[in-house]
Amino acid sequence: MRSGLFVAAAAALLATPVVALAADPPVVFQTQPVGKLLDDLRAVGSLLGGDAAVKELNDNIKRNLGEKGFDGLDLTRPIVGYVMVPADVEQFVVVVVLPATGEKEFLDLCERANKQKPKPLPGGLYELPPADLGVPGIKAAMRFADGSAYVAAGKDPAPALAPKALLPVGKLFDPAERAQLSGKVYFDRLPKDLRAKLGQGIDDLKKQIGSLPAQLGPDVNEAVKGVIAEFTKLGTRYLDEIKDADTATGRVSLEPGNAEAAVELALTGKAGTALAKDIAGRKPTTNRFAGLVTRDTAVGFKTRLPLFAPELRAAAALGLEAGQKYAAKNPPPVGAGAVDELFKGLIRTVKTGEFDLAGGVRGPNTDGTFTAVGAVAFEDTKPLEKELRGLVAALPPLKDMVVLDAAKVGEVSIHEVKVAGQMPAEMKKVFGEGATVALAFAPKGILVAVGSDAVNVVKEALALKPAPAPVMDVTINPARMAKLVTAFGGNATDITDTLGSGDAPVSVSSLSVDGGKELRVRFALNLRVFPGRAWASSKPPPAPPTPGIKK
């Protein structure tokens, strides 16, 4: 490798270099044992691309490190490290502690990785090729101690490698941490002068954000000004609170069993501060339509719009009010009252902060067809339903298609729309020859279904209760999705080759936000559906066609 393998590891392990010359560094990071990391990578590679993917990974290791591979690195122990940052942040030093099986063996590994021998320096140090950390003048050095190779990178790394300056692995490693890679920032360990500079930077940013509304010209719409003012309040409030941050943690994890990769960020506030109270006061996320996505759902989603802050709710309401005024000045030929009630209901809904949506395609049913179902939160649906009833009565084409009060669940009516005559043949094949649309206006939501069993599906949906759910979740049932793709005329193997053929929901992407002792934001993605994944199949690519012979 052109740059030092292990110094490069430091750059990859750290997303943000921050440090203070102190016994307790402000930034620490760690990995799981190296052998486990390699096993996890191979397991995921096998799941994504079979034996060919695993062979490619092993071949890459051999190309870079030779036949001996990682010989010299103790695969049973983790990698740990820390960053030291003085007030002059350009003098930061990154220290990576790599587990070594022996000094001679590790030096040989360094030579294989860097294509040159480490250069001995006075005092038991070795010089290594520096990695590019984005700062000119970076140097790299190494010292062996306690069965580990301490690699430091910075403008002057030698002091960090003084025997008394080395931090033991036991002080750095957290055995309770389960992520493959994690790092933690302790804000109160930063130098006082640096914290003062950061605080001044936050104050300057607040002033810039606060001046935005005044910079808007006279031609800017009042609604736009109002929305920007709300976002300004939100930004300045959060900048005020971030000064009270205690720790920040980042995690990268990989689940070999299902090839799910996740990134998690966590934040804690100092006890008694507004930030800590905001984090503790965050309620668990629920979705009133979470039960809409069932085991027999081929593909489904559920989400809650991010209206957790009062400023966000106010901004959304201002935007909808502007749309409502525009619609009033430019009314449609028919249904102006329904449009107005739609805006009113949406405004009521965003003000609650509980704007839930969910939907999916279920099936196949016993007749081989599917049913699509969806729901959206809507506060007080009666005025909108009344307007739509009036439209049906006033428009003869609708009177022939719509059956009002086709069914009832308690006080809620289910209306049915006969759409089979207008449905293309391809859609009839999926949803059934006798497919209809069922529509219900519940007190706090609008539900709709399309299919030959639409009314019964809506009846079931009306009985749903709010349940815990991620902020966003997209699921696929591979076996049923394959049948849905086939019904639409597609190739089922596009699904089964990617996700397998199991008849159970698989989360392909999710976002969760949780409060309590810390604010945790976690985004997960199933690598089997990631379009840029490295190995799409274990099969080799087809050979190029033989060029024709010119006579």
N, C-alpha and C positions, 0 to 999 in steps of 0.2 A: 504494500500500500504506500502511496506517496506521502501520506501524513501518518503520524503515530496512531496506531490502532486504538490504544487505550486513552490517549488524549482525545481522539475523535469520539470515543465513547462518552467522555465527559461532556463534550459539546452536545451530543445527542440526548444525553440524560437530562440536561438542564434547558428548560425553555426560557428562564429568566435569570441571568447572573446577578446576584445580590449578596454582599458580604460585609462583615466587620471583623477586624482583628481582635478576637476574643476567644476565651476558652470554649464558649458555646456559640458556634457559628449560626448566623441567621438563616442559612439555607442548608438543609440536609436532604439527601436522596438515597435511594436504595433500589436494588432489584431482588428478585427471588434468586435462589442458587442458579448458577449458570447452566448446570445440567438440566434443571427443570425448564428454563427458558428454551433451551434447544429442543427438549422433548415436546414442549407445547407447540413450538413452531413446526416441528415435523408432523405432529398430530393434525394441526390445522391444514398444513400442506397436503397431507394424505386425504383429508376430508374434501378439500377443494379440487385437488388434481390427481389424486391417487399416487401410485408408486413413482410416476414420472416427476411429480412435484417434489417429493422427498429426495429423489436422486439429484434433481437440479440444485436443491439446497446443499446437499452434501458435496456436490461437485464444486459449487461456489466456495465452500470452505476450503476444499483442497487447492483450488486455484489461488486463493489468497494466502493460505497458511501452509501449503505443502502437505505431504502425506501424513505428517505428524499431527496435523490439525491443531486442536487446542491443547496439546501436550505442553505442560508448564503452567496451565491455569487449573486451579482446583475447582472442578465442576460441582462439588458438593456444598460450596459456600457461596454466599451472595456477594454482589458488588455493592459497595457503599461509597459515599462521598459527601463532600461539603464545599461550601463556597465562603470565602472570607472577603468582605467588602469594607474598605476604609471609607472615610468621608469623600476622598477622591476616588470615585467609582472606577476610573480607568486603571486603578492599581489593584483591581480585584484579582484573586487567586482561586482557581478551581482545583480541588484535590479529589482524585478518584483512587479508592483503595481496592486493589484487585487481588483476589486470593491466589497465592502462588504455591505450587507444589515444591518448589526449591528455587534458589537464586539462579543456579546455572541453567536449569530448565526454562525458567521464565525469560532469562536473557536470550536464550535460543529462540523462544517464541517471538520476542520483540524483533529479533533479526529477520525471522521469516516474514513477519507482518510488515515491517518497514523497509525490507530489502537493504538494510544496513545495520551494522552492529551498534548497540548503544555505546556512547563515548564515555569512558570513565572520567570523573571529575574529582577534585580533592574532597576529602571528608566523607567518602563513601557514597557520593552521588553519581548519577549517570545522566548524560544529556540525551534527549530524545528529539526527533523531528517534531516541531510544534504543529498543532492543528490550527485551522483558521477559525478563531473565535470572534471575528469581526472587529478586532482592535489591532492596529499595527504594533509591531515590536513584541509580539507574544513569544515567550520561550517555554520550553518544557523540560522538566527534570524528574528524576525518579530516585527513590531510596527504598531499600528493603528493611522491614521491621515486623516482628511478631508474625512471621509466616505470610506477609502480604507485601505487595509492591505498591508503594504510595507514589502516584504520578501527579505532579502539580503543574499547572499551566498558568502563566501570567507574565507580566513584564519583569517581575523579579520573583520567581518561584522558590528560590533557595531557602529564604527564611521560613517558609511554610513547611519545609522538609527538615528543619532542625529537629533532632531527636525529641526534645522536650515539647515541641509544637505539635507533634503528631497526635491525633485523636484516636483512641482505640476503637476497634470495630464494635465492641459491645456497647459503647456509648452512642453509636450512630444507628445501629440496626434495631428496628422495631419488629419483633417476631409476630405481633398481632396484625401487621399489615399483610393483606393477602394479594394485593395487586402485583402484577409482574413488574411494574415500574411505578415508583411514587416519589414525590418530592414535597417538602414542607418549608414554608417561609415563616419565621418568627419575627414579626415586625418590631417588637420591643428590643431585639438584639441588634438592630441596626444602629450605627453610631448616631449620637445625638445630633451632630451637625448635619448628617445626611437626612435624618428624619425632619429636621427643620427645613431643609431645602425641598423635600417632598411636600411638606405642608404648605410652603409658599407656592410651589407649583400648582397644588390643588386650588389654592385661593385665586391664583391668576387665571386658572381655567374657569373657575366659577364666575369671575368678572366677565370673561369673554362670552360665556354662555348667557349670563344675565343681560348682556348688552344686545343680544340678538333681536328681541322684539323691537327695540328702539331703532335698529338699523333697517327695518322693513320700510319700504317706500309707501307713499300714499295710495298707490294703485293696487297694493296687495289686499286680497279679499279679507274681510273681517274674520271670517271663520278660520282662515289660514293663520291669521295673527293669533287667534285664540288658541288654536292647536299648538302653535310654536310656543306660546306663553306657558301652556301646561307642561310641555316637554322641558322647558327651561326650569320650571319649578321642580320637576322630577330630577333633572340632572344636578341641580344645585343641592337638593336635599340628599341625594345619594353621595355626592362628593363630600358633604359635611359628615355623613355617617362613616364613610370609608376611613376617615382619620382615626376612628376608634377600632379599626380591625386589629385583632390579636394574632391570628394565624391564618394562613391560606395553604391549602393542600391540593395537589394535583395527582391524579392517578390514571394510569393506562393499564387496562386489563384485557386479557384474552381468555375466552372460555373454549378450550380445545374440543369439548364435547359437541358443541353446536356452531363453532366458528364465529362466535359473537365477540366483537371488539367493542370496548367501551372506554369513554373518556369521562372522568369525574372531576369536578372542581368543588372544593368545600371551603367555607369561610366561617370563622368565629369572630365574635366581637368581645371587647373587654367587658367584664361584668358590670352591669348597671348602666351601660350606655344605651343610646337610642338604637344603635345597630344591633346590639345583643337582644334588645326587647323586640325589635322588628323580626329578627330571626326566630326567636322563641315563640312569637305570636303567629307565625305562619301556620295555617291549618293544613292538615293532610289534603291532598288533591282528590276530589271525587268527580264523578261524571254521572249525571242522572240517567244517561242512556248506555252506561257501560255494559249492561246485560244484553244489549242489542247484538253484540258480536259474540256468537255462540260457537260451540264446537263444530257445528255443521256449516259454518261460514267459510266459503271458498277464499274470499278476500274481504278484509274489513278494516275499519279505522275508527278511532275515537280520539277526541281532542277537546281541550278547553282553551279558548282564546286567552292570551296573556293580558288580562285586565286586573291584575293583582293589586296595582297601586291606584289610589284615588285620582292621581293626575292622568293616568292612562284611561281610566273610565271617563273622566271629564273630556279628554281629547277626542275619544271615540264618539261621545254624545254630540260634541260640537260638529264633527264631520257629518254625522247622520242628520243633524238639524239643518245643516247647509244643503244636504241632498233633498231633504223634505221641502225646503223653501223653493229650490229649483224646480222640483216636480210640481209644486203648486202653481208656479208661474208658467210652466210648460206642461199642462195636463195631457194625458193620453186621451184618445177619442172616447174610450170607455174605461171604466174602472178607476177613475181618479180617486174615489173615496177609498177603494181597497189599497191603492198605492199609499195614500196618506196614513191609513191605519197600519200598513206594513212598517213605515218609518217610525210611527209612534211606538209600536211594539218593540222594534229593535232598540230604540232609545231607552225604553224601560228596561230591556234585558241587559244592555251593556252597563247600566247603572248598578245592577246587582253584582257585577263582577263574575257571574256564573254563566258564561256563555258557552254551553256545551254543544258539541256536534258528534254524531256517530253515524255510521252506515256500513253496509256490506252487501254481499251477494251470497245468499244461502242456497244450498242444494248439493247434489240433485235430489229432487223429491222422488216419490215412488214412480212417477210417470217420466222421470228423467229430466224434468225442467227445473229451472232456478227461480228464485224470488229475490229481487233487490229491495232493500229496506233502508230508510234513513230517518234521522230525527234531528231537530234543531231546537235549542231552548228559545222560548218566546213567552214573555210575561203577559198574562191576560189575553188569551186568543179570541175571546168572545166578540169584540168589536170587528176584528178582521173576518171571522167566520160569518158574521152578519152581513158584511159587505159582499162576500163571495156568494152567499145565498141569493142576495139581490141580483148579482150578475147572472146567475144561472136562470133566475126567473125572467130576466129582461132579454136574454139572448136565446132565441129559438134553437140554434145549433147546440148550445150547451144543454138545453132542456132534454134533448134527445140522447145525449151522451152521459149525463150525470144523474145518478140515483142518490138523492139526498136521503140521509138517515137510513142507509141500507142495513146498518147494524148499530147496536148500541152497547156500550160498556159503562154501567152506572149512568152518569149524566152526560157522558161524552158520546157524541154521534160519530159514526164512521160513514163517510160518503164514498161512493164507488163510481168510477169513471170507466166507461166501456171504450177501450182503445184498440181492441183487436182489429177492427176494420181499418185503422190508420197505421197499424204496425207493420213494418217491412217483414218479409218472409224470414230473413236472417234472425230478426228479433223474436219472431214467433217460435222459431226452432229452439231458442234459449229459454224464453219465458212462458211458452205454451200457446196453443191456438186460442184458448179462451182467456188469455191474460187480461187483467183489469188493473186499474190504479185505485188503491184505497187510501183515503186521506182522513186524518182525525186531528181535531184541535183540542188538545188536552189543556188544562189550566196553565201549565208552564212549558208547553212545547207543542210543536207541530210534527206529526208523524206521517210518513208516506211509504207505501210499498207498491211494487209492480210485480205481477206474476199471476199464475192461475190460483194461488192460495193467498192473495194479497190481504183480504179482509181478516182472515184468521191470524196472519202474521202481525197485523196492526193490533188486533185484540190482545195478543201476547205482549206486544210492546207497551201497551197502555198500563200493564201491571208492573212495569219495571220500577225499581226504587233506586235512588242514588247509591253508588258503590265506589269504593276506592279504585282509582285508576291513574295511570301516568298522565302527565300533561298532554302527551301525544303518544299514540301507539298504532302501528300498522302491522297486521297479521295476515298470514297466508296459510291455508291448509293445503299442503302439496297435492294430496290425492284428489281433493275436490276441485282445486284450481286447475289441475290437469284436465279434468272432465269439463270444466267451464271453457277452457281454451279450445278443447275439441268441439264443444257445442258451437263455438263461434267460427269453427273451420280452421283453427290453428293446429299446431303440432304439440301434443302433450309432452313429448320428450324434452321440449324446451324448459318445462317445469321440473319434471322428474330428474333430469340430468343435473339440474341446479340444486334443487331442494330435497330430492329423494321422493319417495312415494308414500310416506307416512300419512295416516289419517288423523292428524292432530294439528292444532294451530301452532304456527311458528312465528314468533315476533321477528319482523325483518328490520324494524327501526322503532326506537322509542326514546322519549325524553321525559325525565322525571325531575321534579323539584321538591325537596323536602326541607322542613325547618326543624326547630327543636334546639339542641345544644349547638348545632352548626347548620349553616345553609348548604345543602348539597344539590348540585346540578349534575345530572348524569345523562349522557347521550350514548346510546348503544346502536350498533349497526351489525346486521348479520352479513358477514363477508361473502356468503354464498350468493347473495343477490347484488353485491357491489359491482357496478359496471366496469370498474377499473381493476378488478382483482387480477392477481398475477397469473393464476392458473385456472383457466375456465374448464379445462378437461384434461384427463390423463392421456387422451388419444393424441398422437402426433398430428401435426397439420398435414393436409393433403399435399401430395407432390405436385409441383407445377406442371401444367400440360406440356406435352412434347411438342416443340415447334414443328410446323409443317415443313416438308422438304420441297424446295423449289426445283422444278424441272427445267 
